[in-house]
């Protein structure tokens, strides 16, 4: 072989190696952001099996998703319109962060949490009194319990912890549990250092997230267990809204690595079969589901199975059944 051909061969090998390295780097998952302290975990009762949070202020920064959600929500309920008119508070504009805990019987779960935002405190309390809300004093705070529905069978209780945070619960007793955590009289989700660290690690970088520990509360996750036919210890899901779309993450923790390995194989096969089945379906929404299944990236680490997917705005619009808003035209240069 001539020296010129040898150099050409070396050059081709170097180009091939560089291309492979570049492709591998592009395919490598982005590292998770460093965990940050989630203050709301200290205010949720320790018995909460499902714990979640939402940074609505961050979500509102992405106009493309806000417009789609408005199209999905449709016309507001008359009760909510009356509430906004009376108090000036609109959750789509004034609610910034939310932390929620769920526990109790799966048929009638207990929901508690803390909302953070800009509240018209005096107007909200006046509105609650006009609605016949029952007021009780607990821990130096007023808890308001309001009933609604045709038979007034639905109850909701809340208490202002300060001017920017409101504790809430299914009834006054549940809201009082949040007050106890706020004032340090009862154990919270954040009291368990290991649990807190695990939650903060998963929630890092997510705008919306939820983690369900099935030993504490397993509905409706029980349906997922029946579907995958694998005993699960924990299920988590999160999403980050970015200009490129919706970056979604899901994680399932099994009882041992062998079960996670079997679930990894089964879910990858199911995703591939679903993509092939739905690719030629006449319904565009089902075709969109098939496209999403084809974009899911599965990985396994020990007893944990993870799935990641980026859903572009156009695909999110199709899945939600709304029209994707056209981008704003570029501004004319002066």
Residue frames relative to the residue before (quaternion, step in Angstrom):
aa qw qx qy qz dx dy dz
X 1.0000 0.0000 0.0000 0.0000 0.00 0.00 0.00
X 0.4544 -0.6967 0.4825 0.2744 3.58 -0.85 0.97
X 0.6347 -0.5424 0.3869 0.3915 3.56 -1.25 0.50
X 0.6219 0.5441 -0.3518 0.4399 3.62 1.02 -0.70
X 0.6706 0.4826 -0.3035 0.4746 3.56 0.95 -0.83
X 0.6085 0.5464 -0.3591 0.4498 3.61 1.05 -0.69
X 0.6713 0.4859 -0.2997 0.4726 3.57 0.93 -0.90
X 0.6266 0.5293 -0.3361 0.4629 3.59 1.04 -0.71
X 0.6462 0.5160 -0.3186 0.4634 3.59 1.00 -0.84
X 0.6415 0.5173 -0.3186 0.4683 3.59 0.97 -0.90
X 0.6512 0.5240 -0.3139 0.4504 3.57 0.96 -0.89
X 0.6575 0.5063 -0.3110 0.4632 3.59 0.97 -0.86
X 0.6357 0.5201 -0.3315 0.4642 3.59 1.01 -0.80
X 0.6574 0.5087 -0.3164 0.4571 3.59 0.94 -0.88
X 0.6358 0.5188 -0.3268 0.4689 3.59 1.00 -0.79
X 0.6584 0.5128 -0.3110 0.4548 3.58 0.94 -0.88
X 0.6510 0.5071 -0.3151 0.4689 3.59 0.96 -0.89
X 0.6552 0.5108 -0.3162 0.4581 3.59 0.94 -0.87
X 0.6485 0.5204 -0.3205 0.4538 3.59 0.99 -0.83
X 0.6537 0.5046 -0.3136 0.4687 3.57 0.98 -0.87
X 0.6545 0.5150 -0.3156 0.4548 3.58 0.95 -0.90
X 0.6475 0.5140 -0.3174 0.4645 3.58 1.00 -0.84
X 0.6579 0.5105 -0.3124 0.4571 3.58 0.95 -0.91
X 0.6559 0.5112 -0.3131 0.4587 3.59 0.97 -0.87
X 0.6470 0.5200 -0.3224 0.4550 3.56 1.02 -0.80
X 0.6555 0.5061 -0.3103 0.4667 3.58 1.02 -0.80
X 0.6949 0.4804 -0.2742 0.4595 3.58 1.08 -0.74
X 0.5444 0.6405 -0.4043 0.3604 3.57 1.20 -0.46
X 0.4759 -0.6778 0.4672 0.3095 3.63 -0.81 0.91
X 0.5090 -0.6337 0.4813 0.3281 3.53 -1.05 0.74
X 0.4933 -0.6606 0.4622 0.3265 3.62 -0.91 0.82
X 0.5395 -0.6185 0.4609 0.3377 3.55 -1.12 0.68
X 0.5342 -0.6051 0.4706 0.3565 3.60 -1.09 0.62
X 0.6070 -0.5470 0.4247 0.3898 3.56 -1.24 0.42
X 0.5218 -0.6454 0.4489 0.3311 3.62 -0.92 0.86
X 0.1743 -0.7615 0.6163 0.0998 3.54 -1.16 0.71
X 0.6066 -0.5632 0.4201 0.3719 3.55 -1.21 0.54
X 0.1714 -0.7664 0.6127 0.0884 3.59 -0.82 1.02
X 0.3173 -0.7960 0.4822 0.1821 3.58 -0.17 1.27
X 0.6309 0.5888 -0.3379 0.3757 3.58 1.01 -0.78
X 0.5605 0.6099 -0.3997 0.3926 3.63 1.15 -0.44
X 0.6373 0.5334 -0.3282 0.4489 3.59 1.15 -0.50
X 0.7069 0.4572 -0.2562 0.4751 3.60 1.25 -0.21
X 0.6175 0.5253 -0.3516 0.4680 3.60 1.27 -0.01
X 0.5380 -0.6446 0.4284 0.3340 3.63 -0.85 0.91
X 0.5949 -0.6254 0.3846 0.3274 3.56 -1.02 0.88
X 0.6577 0.5351 -0.3246 0.4192 3.61 1.05 -0.63
X 0.4285 0.6952 -0.4750 0.3279 3.60 1.24 -0.05
X 0.2532 -0.7834 0.5524 0.1302 3.57 -0.71 1.11
X 0.7368 0.2467 -0.1628 0.6081 3.55 1.08 -0.75
X 0.0310 -0.7917 0.6090 -0.0362 3.54 -0.80 1.08
X 0.0675 0.8161 -0.5696 0.0707 3.56 -0.88 0.90
X 0.1124 -0.7880 0.6017 0.0662 3.51 -1.29 0.32
X 0.0956 -0.7841 0.6112 0.0500 3.56 -1.23 0.45
X 0.1964 -0.7412 0.6323 0.1105 3.53 -0.97 0.94
X 0.1467 -0.8430 0.5143 0.0575 3.55 0.21 1.30
X 0.5762 0.5775 -0.3828 0.4336 3.58 1.13 -0.52
X 0.6586 0.4903 -0.3053 0.4824 3.59 1.05 -0.75
X 0.6329 0.5381 -0.3330 0.4462 3.58 0.99 -0.83
X 0.6556 0.5352 -0.3162 0.4287 3.57 0.98 -0.82
X 0.5650 0.6085 -0.3887 0.3991 3.59 1.21 -0.32
X 0.6904 0.4261 -0.2688 0.5191 3.58 1.24 -0.42
X 0.2904 -0.8141 0.4794 0.1517 3.55 -0.02 1.34
X 0.6037 0.5889 -0.3738 0.3860 3.61 1.01 -0.71
X 0.6963 0.4496 -0.2851 0.4814 3.60 0.97 -0.79
X 0.6003 0.5667 -0.3578 0.4364 3.59 1.04 -0.73
X 0.6646 0.5001 -0.3068 0.4626 3.58 0.91 -0.89
X 0.6515 0.5114 -0.3227 0.4582 3.58 0.98 -0.79
X 0.6663 0.5026 -0.3125 0.4537 3.59 0.90 -0.89
X 0.6094 0.5340 -0.3557 0.4657 3.58 1.07 -0.61
X 0.6556 0.5099 -0.3083 0.4638 3.56 1.04 -0.75
X 0.6616 0.4987 -0.3051 0.4694 3.58 1.10 -0.67
X 0.6780 0.5312 -0.3078 0.4042 3.58 0.89 -0.95
X 0.2708 -0.7915 0.5112 0.1970 3.58 1.11 -0.61
X 0.7804 -0.3131 0.2439 0.4832 3.54 -1.20 -0.56
X 0.4657 -0.6909 0.4810 0.2728 3.56 -0.94 0.92
X 0.5759 -0.5880 0.4482 0.3488 3.54 -1.20 0.63
X 0.5957 -0.5935 0.3932 0.3718 3.62 -1.02 0.71
X 0.6273 0.5443 -0.3479 0.4350 3.61 1.01 -0.79
X 0.6812 0.4759 -0.3048 0.4654 3.58 0.94 -0.83
X 0.6181 0.5351 -0.3523 0.4555 3.61 1.00 -0.73
X 0.6486 0.5069 -0.3153 0.4722 3.58 1.00 -0.81
X 0.6292 0.5358 -0.3286 0.4572 3.59 1.05 -0.78
X 0.6647 0.4974 -0.3081 0.4646 3.59 0.91 -0.89
X 0.6600 0.5105 -0.3104 0.4556 3.58 0.93 -0.86
X 0.7057 0.4718 -0.2699 0.4545 3.58 1.01 -0.81
X 0.8013 0.3197 -0.1413 0.4855 3.59 0.98 -0.80
X 0.3874 -0.7244 0.4844 0.3008 3.59 1.14 -0.54
X 0.5871 0.5712 -0.3700 0.4383 3.58 1.29 0.02
X 0.0179 -0.7785 0.6264 -0.0338 3.56 -0.83 1.07
X 0.4095 -0.7499 0.4547 0.2516 3.60 -0.46 1.17
X 0.6243 0.5535 -0.3538 0.4226 3.62 1.06 -0.59
X 0.7456 0.3628 -0.1964 0.5233 3.56 1.25 -0.42
X 0.8082 0.3484 -0.1282 0.4571 3.58 0.90 -0.97
X 0.6262 0.5162 -0.3513 0.4669 3.61 1.19 -0.25
X 0.2021 -0.8311 0.5134 0.0694 3.59 -0.60 1.17
X 0.8123 -0.0134 0.0499 0.5810 3.60 0.86 -0.93
X 0.0989 -0.7907 0.6041 0.0046 3.52 -1.19 0.68
X 0.0354 -0.7641 0.6438 0.0186 3.57 -1.04 0.86
X 0.0620 -0.8239 0.5621 -0.0378 3.57 -0.77 1.07
X 0.0859 -0.7638 0.6373 0.0559 3.53 -1.18 0.72
X 0.1088 -0.7855 0.6077 0.0417 3.58 -1.06 0.78
X 0.1527 0.7697 -0.6085 0.1182 3.58 -0.97 0.86
X 0.5913 0.5968 -0.4143 0.3500 3.57 -1.29 -0.07
X 0.7826 -0.3223 0.2431 0.4738 3.54 -1.34 -0.24
X 0.5084 -0.6735 0.4446 0.3003 3.55 -0.95 0.89
X 0.6262 0.5478 -0.3433 0.4357 3.60 1.14 -0.61
X 0.7919 0.0536 -0.0093 0.6082 3.59 1.09 -0.70
X 0.0803 -0.8587 0.5047 0.0382 3.57 0.45 1.20
X 0.4113 -0.6712 0.5620 0.2540 3.51 -1.31 0.48
X 0.1195 -0.7925 0.5972 0.0311 3.56 -0.86 1.01
X 0.0409 0.7789 -0.6231 0.0593 3.56 -0.85 1.02
X 0.1709 0.8127 -0.5493 0.0928 3.56 -1.20 0.25
X 0.3392 -0.6925 0.5936 0.2301 3.49 -1.41 -0.14
X 0.1573 -0.7705 0.6137 0.0706 3.56 -0.95 0.94
X 0.1355 -0.7900 0.5963 0.0449 3.55 -1.01 0.88
X 0.3357 0.7407 -0.5273 0.2462 3.56 -0.83 0.94
X 0.6017 -0.5157 0.4476 0.4143 3.51 -1.26 -0.56
X 0.0371 -0.8419 0.5355 -0.0557 3.53 -0.22 1.36
X 0.3372 -0.6743 0.6139 0.2337 3.53 -1.16 0.73
X 0.2273 -0.8557 0.4453 0.1331 3.53 0.45 1.30
X 0.6960 0.4807 -0.2931 0.4457 3.57 0.74 -1.01
X 0.6736 0.4937 -0.3011 0.4604 3.60 0.92 -0.86
X 0.6438 0.5195 -0.3298 0.4548 3.60 1.00 -0.78
X 0.6696 0.4875 -0.3070 0.4688 3.60 0.93 -0.85
X 0.6299 0.5238 -0.3345 0.4659 3.60 1.01 -0.76
X 0.6451 0.5163 -0.3177 0.4652 3.58 0.99 -0.83
X 0.6466 0.5183 -0.3232 0.4569 3.60 0.97 -0.82
X 0.6469 0.5079 -0.3246 0.4671 3.59 0.98 -0.75
X 0.6568 0.5087 -0.3172 0.4574 3.58 0.97 -0.82
X 0.6703 0.4849 -0.2951 0.4780 3.59 1.15 -0.57
X 0.5565 -0.6334 0.3809 0.3794 3.58 1.26 0.13
X 0.2691 0.7933 -0.5056 0.2065 3.56 1.16 0.52
X 0.3762 -0.7174 0.5441 0.2186 3.54 -1.02 0.86
X 0.2063 -0.7972 0.5617 0.0800 3.56 -0.82 1.00
X 0.0233 0.7741 -0.6322 0.0216 3.55 -0.97 0.92
X 0.3701 -0.7228 0.5435 0.2125 3.55 -1.13 0.70
X 0.1141 0.7905 -0.5912 0.1124 3.56 -0.80 1.03
X 0.8493 0.0084 -0.0428 0.5261 3.56 -0.78 1.05
X 0.6776 -0.4915 0.2877 0.4654 3.56 1.10 0.64
X 0.6677 0.4583 -0.2998 0.5042 3.60 1.30 0.14
X 0.4217 -0.6841 0.5326 0.2656 3.55 -1.18 0.57
X 0.1395 -0.7699 0.6189 0.0691 3.57 -0.86 1.02
X 0.1749 -0.7849 0.5913 0.0610 3.55 -0.78 1.12
X 0.0907 -0.7821 0.6158 0.0306 3.55 -0.86 0.99
X 0.0758 -0.8070 0.5853 -0.0180 3.56 -0.64 1.17
X 0.1905 -0.7769 0.5918 0.1001 3.57 -1.01 0.84
X 0.0393 -0.7938 0.6067 -0.0148 3.54 -1.07 0.81
X 0.5482 0.6016 -0.4630 0.3510 3.54 -1.34 0.06
X 0.6971 -0.4839 0.3239 0.4183 3.60 -1.24 0.37
X 0.7771 0.2601 -0.1398 0.5558 3.58 0.98 -0.82
X 0.4451 -0.6943 0.4353 0.3610 3.57 1.33 0.26
X 0.3151 0.7856 -0.4744 0.2419 3.54 1.09 0.78
X 0.6632 0.4827 -0.3079 0.4820 3.58 1.22 -0.34
X 0.0892 -0.8049 0.5858 0.0322 3.56 -0.84 0.94
X 0.0094 -0.7624 0.6470 -0.0109 3.52 -1.24 0.63
X 0.0818 -0.8082 0.5831 0.0084 3.57 -0.84 1.00
X 0.0213 0.7972 -0.6026 0.0294 3.55 -1.10 0.69
X 0.0757 -0.7680 0.6343 0.0449 3.52 -1.32 0.44
X 0.4012 -0.6940 0.5396 0.2576 3.57 -0.95 0.84
X 0.2802 -0.7555 0.5730 0.1495 3.56 -0.68 1.13
X 0.7297 -0.1555 0.0804 0.6610 3.53 1.21 -0.69
X 0.7630 -0.3888 0.2366 0.4590 3.60 -1.19 -0.20
X 0.7697 0.3585 -0.1888 0.4934 3.62 1.12 -0.49
X 0.7558 0.3316 -0.1951 0.5298 3.63 1.20 -0.17
X 0.1082 -0.7859 0.6087 0.0131 3.52 -1.03 0.96
X 0.2700 -0.7275 0.6090 0.1644 3.57 -0.93 0.96
X 0.0014 -0.8058 0.5922 -0.0069 3.59 -1.03 0.73
X 0.0086 0.7935 -0.6080 0.0244 3.52 -1.28 0.43
X 0.6998 -0.4725 0.3372 0.4164 3.53 -1.32 0.21
X 0.7772 -0.0397 0.0127 0.6279 3.59 1.19 -0.49
X 0.7491 -0.4119 0.2635 0.4470 3.57 -1.30 0.07
X 0.6439 0.5311 -0.3333 0.4384 3.60 0.98 -0.79
X 0.6628 0.4932 -0.3049 0.4738 3.59 1.03 -0.78
X 0.6347 0.5112 -0.3355 0.4725 3.59 0.98 -0.75
X 0.6171 0.5501 -0.3414 0.4472 3.58 1.11 -0.70
X 0.5922 0.5647 -0.3705 0.4395 3.60 1.10 -0.57
X 0.6430 0.5051 -0.3183 0.4797 3.55 1.03 -0.77
X 0.6163 0.5378 -0.3383 0.4653 3.59 1.03 -0.77
X 0.6325 0.5348 -0.3289 0.4536 3.59 0.98 -0.82
X 0.6636 0.4866 -0.3028 0.4808 3.59 0.97 -0.86
X 0.6270 0.5500 -0.3240 0.4465 3.57 1.00 -0.87
X 0.7569 0.3746 -0.1921 0.4998 3.56 0.96 -0.89
X 0.5419 -0.6803 0.3691 0.3276 3.59 1.27 0.22
X 0.4990 0.6702 -0.4210 0.3530 3.60 1.17 0.43
X 0.7717 0.2447 -0.1393 0.5703 3.61 1.22 -0.22
X 0.5565 -0.6094 0.4382 0.3563 3.60 -1.11 0.63
X 0.1979 -0.7812 0.5854 0.0887 3.54 -1.06 0.80
X 0.7035 -0.4079 0.3489 0.4658 3.55 -1.32 0.00
X 0.6949 0.4893 -0.2694 0.4529 3.57 1.02 -0.79
X 0.5116 0.6564 -0.4226 0.3591 3.60 1.23 -0.17
X 0.6595 0.4503 -0.2850 0.5301 3.57 1.20 -0.60
X 0.3628 -0.7811 0.4628 0.2099 3.58 -0.25 1.27
X 0.6660 0.5036 -0.3131 0.4525 3.59 0.93 -0.86
X 0.6628 0.4926 -0.3098 0.4711 3.58 0.95 -0.86
X 0.6416 0.5287 -0.3298 0.4472 3.55 0.95 -0.84
X 0.6603 0.5120 -0.3127 0.4518 3.58 0.91 -0.89
X 0.6577 0.5090 -0.3145 0.4577 3.59 0.99 -0.84
X 0.6539 0.5071 -0.3119 0.4669 3.58 0.97 -0.82
X 0.6806 0.4842 -0.2944 0.4645 3.58 0.90 -0.89
X 0.6181 0.5389 -0.3498 0.4530 3.58 1.10 -0.61
X 0.6869 0.4601 -0.2990 0.4765 3.59 0.91 -0.84
X 0.7043 0.4889 -0.2707 0.4377 3.60 0.94 -0.90
X 0.4668 0.7014 -0.4478 0.2992 3.60 1.20 -0.32
X 0.8434 0.1572 -0.1440 0.4931 3.55 -0.80 1.06
X 0.5938 0.5701 -0.3727 0.4285 3.60 1.24 -0.07
X 0.3861 -0.7006 0.5484 0.2436 3.57 -1.09 0.71
X 0.7688 0.0792 -0.0309 0.6338 3.56 1.15 -0.73
X 0.1159 0.8070 -0.5680 0.1129 3.60 -0.83 0.93
X 0.0056 -0.7772 0.6292 0.0053 3.56 -1.27 0.46
X 0.0837 -0.7767 0.6240 0.0195 3.56 -1.05 0.85
X 0.1114 -0.7988 0.5909 0.0179 3.56 -0.79 1.09
X 0.1734 -0.7581 0.6230 0.0839 3.58 -0.67 1.15
X 0.3518 -0.8090 0.4333 0.1842 3.53 -0.27 1.30
X 0.5731 0.5690 -0.3959 0.4371 3.62 1.17 -0.31
X 0.7089 0.4309 -0.2476 0.5005 3.57 1.20 -0.52
X 0.7853 -0.1101 0.1161 0.5981 3.59 0.96 -0.87
X 0.0171 -0.8639 0.5010 -0.0482 3.57 -0.53 1.12
X 0.5879 0.5197 -0.4217 0.4543 3.59 1.03 0.53
X 0.5857 -0.2042 -0.7843 0.0111 1.63 -1.83 1.74
X 0.3469 0.7680 -0.4856 0.2323 3.61 1.24 0.22
X 0.5000 0.6485 -0.4260 0.3846 3.58 1.21 -0.33
X 0.6146 0.5434 -0.3447 0.4562 3.59 1.08 -0.68
X 0.6276 0.5271 -0.3353 0.4646 3.57 1.07 -0.72
X 0.6399 0.5232 -0.3276 0.4577 3.57 0.97 -0.81
X 0.6474 0.5108 -0.3224 0.4648 3.58 0.97 -0.82
X 0.6670 0.5150 -0.3112 0.4393 3.58 1.00 -0.80
X 0.7516 0.3765 -0.2181 0.4958 3.60 0.84 -0.95
X 0.2942 -0.7912 0.4883 0.2215 3.60 1.33 -0.23
X 0.5776 0.5308 -0.3859 0.4855 3.54 1.01 0.90
X 0.4067 -0.7040 0.5154 0.2710 3.62 -0.81 0.90
X 0.1446 -0.8117 0.5648 0.0349 3.55 -0.63 1.15
X 0.3552 -0.7226 0.5534 0.2132 3.55 -1.17 0.62
X 0.8066 -0.0363 0.0767 0.5850 3.57 1.03 -0.78
X 0.0939 -0.7646 0.6358 0.0487 3.53 -1.14 0.72
X 0.0034 -0.8039 0.5938 -0.0352 3.58 -0.89 0.93
X 0.0166 -0.7818 0.6233 -0.0003 3.54 -1.18 0.61
X 0.0489 0.7962 -0.6007 0.0531 3.53 -1.10 0.73
X 0.1044 -0.7886 0.6031 0.0594 3.54 -1.26 0.32
X 0.1558 -0.7530 0.6343 0.0800 3.50 -1.19 0.74
X 0.2695 -0.7688 0.5626 0.1408 3.56 -0.81 1.04
X 0.0391 0.7969 -0.5964 0.0874 3.55 -0.64 1.17
X 0.6809 -0.4883 0.3192 0.4428 3.64 -1.12 0.30
X 0.6753 0.5082 -0.2983 0.4435 3.60 1.09 -0.66
X 0.7478 -0.3410 0.2208 0.5252 3.60 1.23 -0.23
X 0.6435 -0.4888 0.4209 0.4121 3.52 -1.25 -0.61
X 0.1603 -0.7858 0.5938 0.0648 3.56 -0.51 1.22
X 0.0587 -0.8385 0.5409 -0.0299 3.57 -0.25 1.30
X 0.1003 -0.7735 0.6248 0.0350 3.55 -1.11 0.82
X 0.0105 -0.7723 0.6350 0.0116 3.56 -1.12 0.70
X 0.0553 -0.7973 0.6010 0.0009 3.54 -1.11 0.70
X 0.0611 -0.7731 0.6310 0.0211 3.56 -1.00 0.89
X 0.1611 -0.7798 0.5989 0.0847 3.56 -0.81 1.01
X 0.2482 -0.7793 0.5646 0.1111 3.54 -0.76 1.12
X 0.6684 -0.5063 0.3628 0.4064 3.55 -1.33 0.04
X 0.7930 -0.0188 0.0084 0.6089 3.60 1.17 -0.47
X 0.6771 -0.5209 0.3308 0.4010 3.61 -1.20 0.41
X 0.6085 0.5645 -0.3654 0.4213 3.62 1.05 -0.68
X 0.6521 0.4965 -0.3121 0.4805 3.57 0.97 -0.82
X 0.6353 0.5242 -0.3294 0.4617 3.58 1.02 -0.77
X 0.6384 0.5327 -0.3262 0.4498 3.58 1.03 -0.76
X 0.6625 0.4894 -0.3073 0.4766 3.57 0.95 -0.84
X 0.6531 0.5080 -0.3168 0.4637 3.56 0.98 -0.82
X 0.6004 0.5664 -0.3469 0.4454 3.59 1.07 -0.74
X 0.6813 0.4780 -0.2841 0.4760 3.58 0.87 -0.96
X 0.6799 0.5030 -0.3001 0.4412 3.59 0.87 -0.94
X 0.6890 0.4781 -0.2990 0.4553 3.61 0.88 -0.86
X 0.6253 0.5203 -0.3481 0.4660 3.60 1.01 -0.70
X 0.6555 0.5018 -0.3108 0.4712 3.57 1.00 -0.83
X 0.6544 0.5124 -0.3125 0.4601 3.57 0.98 -0.86
X 0.6458 0.5179 -0.3248 0.4574 3.61 0.98 -0.80
X 0.6567 0.5020 -0.3123 0.4683 3.58 0.97 -0.84
X 0.6611 0.5002 -0.3088 0.4663 3.58 0.94 -0.89
X 0.6526 0.5168 -0.3130 0.4573 3.56 0.98 -0.82
X 0.6392 0.5240 -0.3290 0.4567 3.57 0.99 -0.79
X 0.6846 0.4860 -0.2898 0.4594 3.58 0.87 -0.94
X 0.6583 0.5242 -0.3068 0.4446 3.57 1.04 -0.83
X 0.7643 0.4005 -0.1982 0.4649 3.57 0.91 -0.98
X 0.4767 0.7116 -0.4316 0.2832 3.60 1.18 -0.36
X 0.7866 0.2944 -0.1533 0.5206 3.60 1.00 -0.77
X 0.3580 0.7480 -0.4931 0.2630 3.58 1.21 0.34
X 0.5382 -0.6503 0.4350 0.3135 3.57 -1.07 0.71
X 0.6517 0.5035 -0.3142 0.4723 3.60 1.14 -0.59
X 0.4141 -0.7424 0.4661 0.2451 3.59 -0.61 1.12
X 0.6106 0.5478 -0.3644 0.4407 3.61 1.08 -0.59
X 0.6648 0.4780 -0.3060 0.4858 3.57 0.99 -0.78
X 0.6078 0.5267 -0.3594 0.4733 3.59 1.07 -0.60
X 0.6293 0.5291 -0.3287 0.4648 3.58 1.08 -0.74
X 0.6152 0.5282 -0.3404 0.4760 3.58 1.06 -0.74
X 0.6465 0.5197 -0.3143 0.4617 3.56 0.98 -0.86
X 0.6407 0.5188 -0.3220 0.4656 3.58 1.00 -0.80
X 0.6453 0.5178 -0.3163 0.4642 3.58 1.00 -0.84
X 0.6352 0.5277 -0.3301 0.4572 3.59 0.98 -0.82
X 0.6668 0.5105 -0.3042 0.4497 3.56 1.00 -0.77
X 0.6998 0.4702 -0.2701 0.4651 3.61 1.17 -0.46
X 0.4888 0.6752 -0.4342 0.3416 3.60 1.26 -0.11
X 0.1979 -0.7608 0.6106 0.0961 3.54 -0.98 0.96
X 0.1495 -0.8046 0.5727 0.0474 3.60 -0.51 1.23
X 0.0582 0.7731 -0.6311 0.0265 3.56 -1.19 0.64
X 0.1996 -0.7695 0.5966 0.1098 3.56 -1.22 0.54
X 0.0362 0.7672 -0.6395 0.0338 3.53 -1.08 0.85
X 0.8199 -0.1008 0.0226 0.5631 3.56 -0.27 1.27
X 0.8036 -0.2293 0.1889 0.5157 3.58 -0.75 -1.05
X 0.6179 0.5561 -0.3311 0.4465 3.60 1.30 0.08
X 0.1352 -0.7499 0.6443 0.0653 3.53 -1.04 0.90
X 0.0782 -0.8188 0.5687 0.0012 3.56 -0.78 1.05
X 0.0988 -0.7691 0.6298 0.0462 3.53 -1.21 0.66
X 0.0299 -0.7934 0.6078 -0.0157 3.56 -0.93 0.94
X 0.0796 0.7890 -0.6055 0.0668 3.55 -1.06 0.74
X 0.2332 -0.7356 0.6174 0.1527 3.55 -1.14 0.69
X 0.1442 -0.7926 0.5907 0.0448 3.54 -0.64 1.18
X 0.3517 -0.7459 0.5221 0.2175 3.64 -0.47 1.13
X 0.6680 -0.5156 0.3415 0.4138 3.62 -1.13 0.50
X 0.6387 0.5329 -0.3397 0.4389 3.61 0.95 -0.79
X 0.6716 0.4883 -0.2934 0.4738 3.57 1.01 -0.83
X 0.6191 0.5323 -0.3400 0.4667 3.59 1.04 -0.75
X 0.6396 0.5267 -0.3232 0.4572 3.59 0.97 -0.85
X 0.6591 0.5022 -0.3105 0.4658 3.58 0.95 -0.84
X 0.6619 0.5045 -0.3076 0.4612 3.59 0.94 -0.86
X 0.6989 0.4482 -0.2661 0.4897 3.59 1.07 -0.73
X 0.4265 -0.7216 0.4530 0.3037 3.57 1.24 -0.28
X 0.5783 0.5450 -0.3983 0.4582 3.58 1.08 0.68
X 0.5565 -0.5963 0.4623 0.3478 3.53 -1.30 0.28
X 0.4198 -0.6973 0.5189 0.2613 3.54 -0.90 0.93
X 0.4073 -0.7280 0.4842 0.2640 3.62 -0.62 1.07
X 0.4942 -0.6615 0.4798 0.2965 3.53 -1.00 0.86
X 0.5363 -0.6255 0.4462 0.3495 3.62 -1.01 0.69
X 0.5659 -0.6026 0.4380 0.3532 3.54 -1.14 0.66
X 0.5049 -0.6537 0.4596 0.3265 3.62 -0.96 0.79
X 0.5569 -0.6124 0.4292 0.3614 3.61 -1.03 0.68
X 0.5067 -0.6529 0.4757 0.3011 3.52 -1.11 0.77
X 0.5027 -0.6469 0.4843 0.3071 3.53 -1.08 0.79
X 0.4471 -0.6841 0.5068 0.2742 3.55 -0.96 0.84
X 0.4762 -0.6722 0.4771 0.3062 3.61 -0.88 0.85
